[in-house]
Amino acid sequence: MAHRATWGTAAPATLHCLTGCAIGEILGMVIGTAPGLHNAATIALTFLFGA
């Protein structure tokens, strides 16, 4: 039996996902820029934490 997704379940799940990605990206930027890492390393951290 297939489960139908509704707006009531999709909207909070999407918000949860986007919030997690945003927190990960901010955390990656903070961790990368605080010790003065190179831009490429900071981008890599941001990508890893945001994914």
N, C-alpha and C positions, 0 to 999 in steps of 0.2 A: 504494500500500500504506500503510495507516494505521499510525502508531506508537502503541503502547500505553504510557501512562504508568504507572509502578509506584510503590509507596511508597518504594522505594529511590532513585528519581530525584526524586520530588516533595518528600520531606522535606528533603534538602540544598538544593534550589532555593528552597524556602520560607524556610528558615533564612538563606540567603544574602540573599534579598530583605529580610527583616525586619531583619537586621543592618545592611544599607545604609540602610534607612529610619531606624533608631534613631541611627546615626552622623550622618546628615543633620540630624535633628531636634536632636540635642545641639549640633552645629556651628552651626545657626541660632540656637539660644538663646544660645550663647556670643558669637557675632558680634553679635547684637542687644543683649545686655545689657552687654557690655563698654564700648561708647561711650555707653551710656545712651539708646539709641533709644526712641522711644515704643512702647507695647505693641503697637499695630497694625502697626508696622514690624517688630517682633520676630516677631510671629505670621506675617507675610508671609514673612520670611526662613526661618523654621522650616518653613513649608509648602513653599516652593520647594526647600530643601535636602532635605527629607524625601520629596518626591514622586519 
